[in-house]
Amino acid sequence: MAALATLAASLLLLLLLADVCGAAMYKVGELDAWAPPPSSKPDVYVRWGKSRPFKLGDALFFLYPPSQDDAVQVTAKAFAACDVADPLLTLDDGNSVFNLTAPGRVYFTSSQPGHCRKGQKLSVDVPTADGKFLAPSADDQAALKALSALPPAAAPTEALPSLSDSDDDSADAPRVAGAGSVLLAAATALSVLVFL
Ligand SMILES: *[C@@H]1O[C@H](CO)[C@@H](O)[C@H](O)[C@H]1NC(C)=O
């Protein structure tokens, strides 16, 4: 019983340490593979890119069938225009990891015909090591404007939710709650240990 509690406490502390100090790997779109968004949720990557607490050293994980898709890093200008002719970086092995090693905005889309215009585009804002965000450049602002107007064809009648609407907050909440409940569980496990 005591051994079990020790094991549980160690595991919880490990989890806690990983959560607090570790670099996170974020699977782009979570359950959805990296692909053109379904027409029912054309802004899935816009929301996703806004809703995760990215920090310097984290990584993005793009999962997709390599025969059907790829992930290209592009400039803000190319992102706004869906110009995939000359990407900064092409990832096409189907299991692509991109490390967020520099502060600032990074832009991704797919070089497959039509995919960018369907909304398969992701922008992530990476803060500096002390958690500050760089001021967006003019190109960044133009790219973000294009992103908020996305996509022209997929949702003809329905207005897209604005970037700042409250739904975005819900995605932050579980992480905070998660860290809190891990703390609580660790504290509980430790007090059980002390009690025994
Ligand atoms: C990304 O980071 C991981 C873990 O730190 C490292 O193993 C990998 O080589 C890095 N990838 C690139 C492309 O730099």
The ligand as an SDF file (V2000), in Angstrom:
LIG
                    3D

 14 14  0  0  0  0  0  0  0  0999 V2000
   13.9550   19.3990  -32.5340 C   0  0  0  0  0  0  0  0  0  0  0  0
   14.1700   19.1830  -31.1520 O   0  0  0  0  0  0  0  0  0  0  0  0
   14.3750   17.8200  -30.8240 C   0  0  0  0  0  0  0  0  0  0  0  0
   14.4050   17.6910  -29.3090 C   0  0  0  0  0  0  0  0  0  0  0  0
   15.1020   18.7390  -28.7170 O   0  0  0  0  0  0  0  0  0  0  0  0
   15.6310   17.3250  -31.5030 C   0  0  0  0  0  0  0  0  0  0  0  0
   15.8540   15.9770  -31.1800 O   0  0  0  0  0  0  0  0  0  0  0  0
   15.4750   17.4870  -33.0030 C   0  0  0  0  0  0  0  0  0  0  0  0
   16.6680   17.1200  -33.6510 O   0  0  0  0  0  0  0  0  0  0  0  0
   15.1130   18.9210  -33.3680 C   0  0  0  0  0  0  0  0  0  0  0  0
   14.7820   18.9660  -34.7830 N   0  0  0  0  0  0  0  0  0  0  0  0
   15.3160   19.8380  -35.6030 C   0  0  0  0  0  0  0  0  0  0  0  0
   14.8380   19.7500  -37.0230 C   0  0  0  0  0  0  0  0  0  0  0  0
   16.1280   20.6680  -35.2670 O   0  0  0  0  0  0  0  0  0  0  0  0
  1  2  1  0
  1 10  1  0
  2  3  1  0
  3  4  1  0
  3  6  1  0
  4  5  1  0
  6  7  1  0
  6  8  1  0
  8  9  1  0
  8 10  1  0
 10 11  1  0
 11 12  1  0
 12 13  1  0
 12 14  2  0
M  END
$$$$
